[in-house]
Structures are given as C-alpha cells and as structure tokens.
Amino acid sequence: MMGSLPPERSANVSGVMSTTRTVGQSFGVALVGAALALGSPIQVTLWLGAGTTLLALLASLSRVSLAQRALVERRASSVGK
C-alpha cells in the first residue's frame, strides 16, 4: 500500500495506517470482552474473534489490487514527464 503513494506522503499514510490498526485492535478487544461479559462461552467468543479477523483479512486483500493499479498508473505518469 505504501509503495503506491508519492514518497512525500509516506509519513502521513504511515500515521493513518498505524491509527487504523490500533483502533481495530481496540475494537476487537472490546468485542471479545463484551461477548464474555454477556456470558457467551469462551469457544463461541473465540470463533467470533476468528470470524471478524477473516472479514478484516478479506477487506485488506480487496485493497491490494487497488493499490497495485494506483502504483502502475503513478509510474506510467512519472515516465511521461
């Protein structure tokens, strides 16, 4: 993902990615904690965590092709300059 952006924007993007990762981790901990607090069995809670992890993986993989296309377009436009 970082390679598809201009180098001068990499610091900003790195911060956004780090913040997003931290929010996702916090949300995951809160979700598992809430499920346990509501009395869900531990195994069900772990499957819930695995399911949400799978959804996050699929969302990330769907963005890879978009980043590759943007990188190809950026390289093509920089060659023409």
C-alpha positions in Angstrom: 0.0 0.0 0.0 2.7 2.4 0.9 4.5 1.9 -2.4 1.5 3.2 -4.4 1.9 6.7 -2.9 4.2 9.6 -3.6 7.2 9.5 -1.2 6.4 12.9 0.3 3.1 11.5 1.6 4.5 8.3 3.2 4.7 9.8 6.7 1.1 10.8 6.7 0.0 7.4 5.4 2.1 5.6 7.9 0.4 7.5 10.7 -3.1 6.8 9.3 -2.3 3.1 8.9 -1.0 2.9 12.5 -4.0 4.6 13.9 -6.4 2.4 11.9 -4.5 -0.7 13.2 -4.7 0.5 16.8 -8.5 1.3 16.5 -9.1 -2.2 15.0 -7.2 -3.9 17.8 -9.1 -1.9 20.5 -12.4 -2.7 18.8 -11.5 -6.4 18.7 -10.6 -6.5 22.4 -13.8 -4.6 23.3 -15.9 -7.0 21.2 -14.4 -10.1 22.8 -14.7 -8.6 26.3 -18.4 -7.7 25.7 -19.2 -11.2 24.4 -17.5 -12.7 27.5 -19.3 -10.2 29.8 -22.6 -11.2 28.3 -22.0 -14.8 29.3 -21.0 -16.3 25.9 -19.0 -19.5 26.1 -15.3 -18.9 25.5 -15.3 -21.1 22.4 -18.1 -19.1 20.8 -16.2 -15.9 21.7 -13.1 -17.2 20.1 -15.0 -18.1 16.9 -16.5 -14.6 16.9 -12.9 -13.2 17.0 -11.8 -15.5 14.2 -14.7 -14.5 12.1 -14.1 -10.8 12.4 -10.4 -11.4 11.7 -11.4 -13.2 8.5 -13.6 -10.2 7.5 -10.7 -7.8 8.1 -8.4 -10.0 6.0 -10.8 -10.0 3.1 -11.2 -6.3 3.3 -7.4 -5.8 3.2 -7.0 -8.2 0.3 -9.6 -6.4 -1.7 -7.5 -3.2 -1.4 -4.3 -4.8 -2.7 -5.4 -4.8 -6.3 -6.4 -1.1 -6.0 -3.0 -0.2 -4.6 -1.2 -2.1 -7.4 -3.3 -0.3 -10.1 -2.5 3.1 -8.5 1.2 2.3 -8.4 1.2 1.3 -12.1 -0.7 4.5 -13.0 1.7 6.6 -11.0 4.8 5.0 -12.6 3.3 5.5 -16.0 2.6 9.2 -15.4 6.1 9.8 -14.0 7.7 8.2 -17.1 5.8 10.6 -19.3 7.2 13.7 -17.6 
